[in-house]
């Protein structure tokens, strides 16, 4: 098909725009680089937002999936097996309901070339795959009857474990797995790629409903996570009302275990995303502001470029060219810049995604799955079109409305361009400054929070400590028996004898690690709690002798635990400073005897308080101190503990020693989560560091763009007013007066932008509240520093062209006349 006259005209304008851009390589390079910066940052962050927030979960119809919480005094939490059974029987708002628990299981060696390894395992009820709508790539998922007592032991592999451990072979179906039992588990299926729920699971096995789960006293043991699928036509509010009613009935039927316990329902997507959603939307808003500032800068450049061509455009108007044709030419030029900038931005985003995957914290789900897909490419194309209109439409309209008489005078050398565009440029300066203030305030608040958290007193010394998580298989190391205690005693004794080990111990949970801790009612056996008083509750951690020394915890009063406590026949415990303050205000806690209702077969946890340990942040650096009880390992004898080894050298160098001692004691065991204690502390600030890095980078770019924009506007204005300034100096004006006149106007605009930006920041910074600690969203110091920094940058940016204008000799300035 032949192109019509309109297409020929468009192609001609396109070729003309390309020639103009080639003739101005500096302008083209600056414009494309500015756009690449703004578009690339937006594409990179949108790729993360799309993968994490917008893309469906790897489960069928995930909008109908929910989590059901049991709500107690400590807030929402897990559910007991019997409560799950009763909810299943009574609920009508759900298509299915499943329970699950996470565990680290040892996958034993199955060939001479392989070695034992820890795999994150989901212990799930049989309907897990059907209710969640998870696809199976090979074989089948778990099905009804797989969790019945006496049923054959079966397992489903994740796609990643299948590829890593079994080479992706289809012959894996029917293969036995050694998971530490008297009989092997049989592989019956492989999950589809991308499915690793819950908590990065690589293996799923049925949760067997044995007698311990259904006896009456098990109703008070809350350890199951419960998930369900809403039935068709049932709303979230309807499901919440139903489970609340069921919880009330259970509280009436079982007051001993369920009194004061309710239930709550939350969408699964909200549960998984947590605080990630507002943080990522914050980043998306920040890069959007950077793009707006970049577009404002390009608008400055194009306005100046159009003004320099005013004479040419006026001649063309006089010769019969339409104003629409002129506007189209300039808009095509902007479109070409957007296409080039979008392509460069896409390349920059590809590089940035690798950096985001490397630096991103683990609390952002599916960050490793971020990629350039069709949606992201469509977003990039849409962004290129949007930027074309953002920075190109206004200059094109200004140029098409050129004053014919003034333009012809300019073309003949009889006069310069007018000041009719000053209002537009002034508005752009104010807008750029306000947006830069908004980003700088956000970065400043995050920086102050980061510094505050870094200066938080830990109550222990994390440097030089190696941590190794251990999970002993229950078949050979029965929970609560002497077997796990004997194993840990032998292992720690051998590790203490190793060169370079200053102290060694084990603890049930590390501070700030997010591991399982128990909150238990506690009482002083010599001091009955009055009926109207609030019951005492404390966190519980199990420790071996040497654990506090290895951690570097500070003992404030009394003594620590020792090997002799086991032989003395007296039960002893330690408490932290917060427990001493809260339970025995103004008294010495030493000598008081406390007891709990937790009993793992060796008597209830408790004993005489023999020492007070300095507070440690349990749930993160920003969390307040809570009462804590340190229970000797002999009272618990659990199978899961974390080893602590203090050394003056490099902690990770001890990892091989731990593995050697494990092989010597039990070659079937494997370690998991081998890391330094310092890395655990760093992990608590990793999300904040990530957001601070990005927002700080965007704020720095915004500050640079705002400074460059102001410099360009002042330089252009000085160039346009050269004759006027020359006349003033010829009539006796001093250089200082000329500089003051030039600076005054633009610094007033900057001041107006600062005021508007501070007002915007005061409102918008409240969106950062979930990330802040130790600083208010309206922190005066942060705002003052931002004003000083941006004000100083604005003065420097405007001062350079103003000084140049004041130094131009009047004769040179008037030479054009």
PyMOL commands that set and color helices and strands:
alter all, ss='L'
color gray80, all
select helices_A, chain A and resi 5-23+25-54+62-64+81-90+128-132+159-166+170-172+211-214+216-220+236-253+255-258+268-273+276-308+310-318+323-359+367-369+374-400+404-411+422-454+482-496+547-551+564-568+577-583+633-635+651-665+677-720+722-730+735-771+780-806+810-813
alter helices_A, ss='H'
color red, helices_A
select strands_A, chain A and resi 65-72+75-77+94-107+117-124+136-139+154-157+176-177+185-191+203-206+225-230+262-267+465-471+503-507+518-524+536-543+555-558+572-576+593-599+604-613+628-632+640-646+672-676
alter strands_A, ss='S'
color yellow, strands_A
deselect
rebuild
show_as cartoon
